[in-house]
């Protein structure tokens, strides 16, 4: 019963946040779980939470910018650019390098 109440409170508190805060919270929680599971120690969970929190905040901030999309170039770098209008534009998605 206590776990259900705690989950409900956490869910309600996240629902009232901005997309950036939601992304950071979800990213940090996911990163902590994955980091702890992979390394088997608290330090791995802390590093995973930090990396997940930053990544989640970046992705969440894009959600607050209408008309902006989150992309990854051919080298794996992330960037934000205008979303394509009228469909998929291969050159803008992949950075135009072929």
C-alpha positions as a Markdown table, in Angstrom:
| # | Residue | x | y | z |
|---|---|---|---|---|
| 1 | Unk | 0.0 | 0.0 | 0.0 |
| 2 | Unk | 2.8 | 2.4 | 0.8 |
| 3 | Unk | 4.5 | 1.7 | -2.5 |
| 4 | Unk | 1.3 | 2.4 | -4.4 |
| 5 | Unk | 0.8 | 5.7 | -2.6 |
| 6 | Unk | 4.4 | 6.7 | -3.2 |
| 7 | Unk | 4.2 | 5.9 | -6.9 |
| 8 | Unk | 1.0 | 7.9 | -7.2 |
| 9 | Unk | 2.6 | 10.9 | -5.5 |
| 10 | Unk | 5.6 | 10.7 | -7.7 |
| 11 | Unk | 3.4 | 10.4 | -10.8 |
| 12 | Unk | 1.4 | 13.4 | -9.8 |
| 13 | Unk | 4.4 | 15.5 | -9.1 |
| 14 | Unk | 6.0 | 14.7 | -12.4 |
| 15 | Unk | 2.7 | 15.5 | -14.3 |
| 16 | Unk | 2.9 | 19.1 | -13.0 |
| 17 | Unk | 6.4 | 19.7 | -14.3 |
| 18 | Unk | 7.5 | 21.3 | -17.6 |
| 19 | Unk | 8.7 | 19.0 | -20.4 |
| 20 | Unk | 12.3 | 19.9 | -19.6 |
| 21 | Unk | 11.9 | 18.9 | -16.0 |
| 22 | Unk | 9.9 | 15.7 | -16.9 |
| 23 | Unk | 12.7 | 14.7 | -19.3 |
| 24 | Unk | 15.4 | 15.3 | -16.8 |
| 25 | Unk | 13.5 | 13.3 | -14.1 |
| 26 | Unk | 12.8 | 10.4 | -16.4 |
| 27 | Unk | 16.3 | 10.4 | -17.8 |
| 28 | Unk | 17.9 | 10.5 | -14.3 |
| 29 | Unk | 15.7 | 7.7 | -13.0 |
| 30 | Unk | 16.4 | 5.6 | -16.1 |
| 31 | Unk | 20.1 | 6.3 | -16.0 |
| 32 | Unk | 20.3 | 5.4 | -12.4 |
| 33 | Unk | 18.6 | 2.1 | -12.9 |
| 34 | Unk | 20.7 | 1.2 | -15.9 |
| 35 | Unk | 24.0 | 2.4 | -14.4 |
| 36 | Unk | 23.3 | 0.5 | -11.2 |
| 37 | Unk | 22.4 | -2.6 | -13.0 |
| 38 | Unk | 25.4 | -2.6 | -15.3 |
| 39 | Unk | 28.0 | -1.7 | -12.7 |
| 40 | Unk | 26.4 | -3.2 | -9.7 |
| 41 | Unk | 27.4 | -0.3 | -7.4 |
| 42 | Unk | 26.2 | 3.1 | -6.3 |
| 43 | Unk | 28.8 | 5.0 | -8.2 |
| 44 | Unk | 27.6 | 3.6 | -11.5 |
| 45 | Unk | 24.0 | 4.5 | -10.6 |
| 46 | Unk | 25.1 | 8.1 | -9.8 |
| 47 | Unk | 27.0 | 8.5 | -13.1 |
| 48 | Unk | 24.0 | 7.0 | -14.9 |
| 49 | Unk | 21.6 | 9.4 | -13.2 |
| 50 | Unk | 23.8 | 12.4 | -14.1 |
| 51 | Unk | 24.1 | 11.4 | -17.7 |
| 52 | Unk | 20.5 | 10.5 | -18.0 |
| 53 | Unk | 19.4 | 13.7 | -16.3 |
| 54 | Unk | 21.3 | 15.9 | -18.7 |
| 55 | Unk | 20.2 | 14.0 | -21.8 |
| 56 | Unk | 16.6 | 14.0 | -20.6 |
| 57 | Unk | 16.7 | 17.8 | -20.0 |
| 58 | Unk | 18.0 | 18.4 | -23.5 |
| 59 | Unk | 15.3 | 16.2 | -25.1 |
| 60 | Unk | 12.7 | 17.8 | -22.8 |
| 61 | Unk | 13.8 | 21.3 | -23.8 |
| 62 | Unk | 13.2 | 20.5 | -27.5 |
| 63 | Unk | 9.6 | 19.5 | -26.6 |
| 64 | Unk | 9.1 | 23.1 | -25.4 |
| 65 | Unk | 10.2 | 24.6 | -28.8 |
| 66 | Unk | 7.4 | 24.2 | -31.4 |
| 67 | Unk | 8.7 | 23.6 | -34.9 |
| 68 | Unk | 12.1 | 22.4 | -33.6 |
| 69 | Unk | 13.3 | 18.8 | -33.9 |
| 70 | Unk | 16.0 | 16.8 | -32.3 |
| 71 | Unk | 18.5 | 15.2 | -34.8 |
| 72 | Unk | 21.7 | 13.2 | -34.8 |
| 73 | Unk | 24.3 | 13.6 | -37.5 |
| 74 | Unk | 26.4 | 10.9 | -39.2 |
| 75 | Unk | 29.0 | 11.3 | -36.5 |
| 76 | Unk | 26.6 | 10.7 | -33.6 |
| 77 | Unk | 26.5 | 14.4 | -32.5 |
| 78 | Unk | 23.1 | 15.7 | -31.4 |
| 79 | Unk | 21.7 | 19.0 | -32.7 |
| 80 | Unk | 18.4 | 20.9 | -32.9 |
| 81 | Unk | 17.1 | 22.3 | -36.1 |
| 82 | Unk | 13.8 | 23.2 | -37.8 |
| 83 | Unk | 11.4 | 20.3 | -38.4 |
| 84 | Unk | 10.9 | 19.4 | -42.0 |
| 85 | Unk | 7.6 | 20.7 | -43.5 |
| 86 | Unk | 5.6 | 18.6 | -45.9 |
| 87 | Unk | 7.4 | 15.3 | -45.2 |
| 88 | Unk | 10.7 | 13.7 | -44.8 |
| 89 | Unk | 13.8 | 15.5 | -46.2 |
| 90 | Unk | 16.7 | 13.1 | -46.2 |
| 91 | Unk | 19.3 | 15.8 | -46.6 |
| 92 | Unk | 18.3 | 17.8 | -43.5 |
| 93 | Unk | 17.9 | 14.7 | -41.3 |
| 94 | Unk | 21.3 | 13.3 | -42.1 |
| 95 | Unk | 23.1 | 16.6 | -42.4 |
| 96 | Unk | 23.4 | 16.4 | -46.2 |
| 97 | Unk | 26.6 | 14.4 | -46.3 |
| 98 | Unk | 26.6 | 11.5 | -48.7 |
